[in-house]
Amino acid sequence: MTSVALIVLDTLRKDAFDKHFQWLPGTNFENAYAPSHYTVPSHASLFTGLYPSETGTNANSHQFTAPSPPLARRLQGEGLETHAFSANVQISRQFGWDWGFDSYSGSWNSKHANATDNIFEWNAFIREHRDEGPKRYLKALWSCLSGDCDTIPSLKHGLEIKYRTHTVSDSGAQEGLSYVRGTDFADDAFLFMNLMEAHGPYRPPEEYQTVDFDEMPGFAESVQEEPIDETYAETIRQAYDDSVRYLSEKYEAIFSELRDEFDYVITLADHGENLGENGIWGHGLGLYQELTHVPLSIWGMDDVETREEIVSLIDVHRTILGMVGVEDDRYEGRGRDLRSPVDHEPQLTEYLGLNMWREQKLEAAGKADEFSTYDRELYGIAAAENYYGYEDFDGSFVESGTALLEAPRNRMDELVDDLEYLEDADDIDVSDPVMERLEDLGYA
């Protein structure tokens, strides 16, 4: 049997990866594409080898569903220990992503979403009593001790919040490093990690910050008519670069631990980030190449090289199954095993509408009537070494590079017609602490 680590560096652009991750050994795939533009659908594809529309997990349903057992459950059935550490509140127990994992934990910012205990909501209580001065902390402690919650885990989480406030300033990478160092992995193990340092709000530890800013632009700024001042825009781009520089240094330490524990380490981004290109900020809108062209590197294969084939993150699923020797071809998904060269097959990208909370954002921006403009299906296609084409919101088809196949848009339509859509999962109730974190990240 074989051990595999799958590490998602959330929101890491390909150009930022090329700039800051030159130290990372392994086989680098120059033309890798995410199947969608943001975290939830891309992770669904990683875990199933299917396009997001075929998993039922998309913009209007963040609950993880799949038409067949997902990757971790398959590996668990083969006898591997399955572990997960997610700093992303969206990829958490709250939304069903622990399916098939023996252990599933996260950092301070996904604590409530991953908790198996009834944890006291410290932040919500303190905010509600903020006008009462320091005594609100004593009242919070008494409410924790006397209330209907699991006392010991709640007290521990309260200390973690205090520790975070005073000494920790990253989005979970330091805790991720401690998690890897503190876990006794079996010889046959699968580890999934999601690290959030490249994600907004672009605030790495103070010693890495070279610029100051009030708030990063995002969805609301992307739909406004007035462009953002270019000086401010450059400040935000530099803040993103600072965050990626910190992520690189922290991940270098994590990777050093992983290569001693695992036979393969797969490093990738679930999507990129718009930093003002086409007036768009963040990763909530569209299929721009800045969002879909992502880094993908595999350490542990025989050759250290650069590969030029067009590949997709849906290929990672079958690649991992091949690594651990799963020969059962049921539920293999659409992907290919990347351990060997693959053909230049066109790869699809999908935008399946606005996420479930964006309508409120448009209403707050006074643009509720524009909801239908952005809440629609769009598709894109990556083909040949430097070609990418995608549908935009104005009905145009935007192309870059040279297509080696005739009529790439027609080929894209054929791929779309071949999709086997799965009905969205039912919505779930989201707790107040989880919703607060989603708001902090700009999703809600």
Buried (B, 14 or more C-beta within 10 A) or exposed (E): BBBBBBBBBBBBBBBBBEEBBEEBEBBBBBBBBBBBBBBBBBBBBBBBBBBBBBBBBBBBBBBBBBBBBBBBBBBBEBEBBBBBBBBBBBBBBBBBBBBBBBEBBBBBBBBBBBBEBEBBBBBBBBEEBEEEEEEBBEBBBEBBEEEEBBBEBBBEBBEBBEEBEEEBBBBBBBBBBEBBEEBEBBEBBBBBBBBBBBBBBBBBBEEBBEEEBEEBBBBBBBBBEEEBEEEEBEBBBBBBBBBBBBBBBBBEBBBEBBBEBBBBBBBBBBBBBBBBEEBBBBBBBBBBBBBBBBBBBBBBBEEEEEBBBBBBBBBBBBBBBBBBEBEEEEBBBBBBBBBEEBEBBBBBBBBBBBBBBBBEBBEEBEBEEEBEEBBEEBBBBBBBBBBBBBBBBEEEBBBEBEBEEEEBBEBBEEBBEEBEEBEBBEEEEBBEBBBBBBEEBBBB
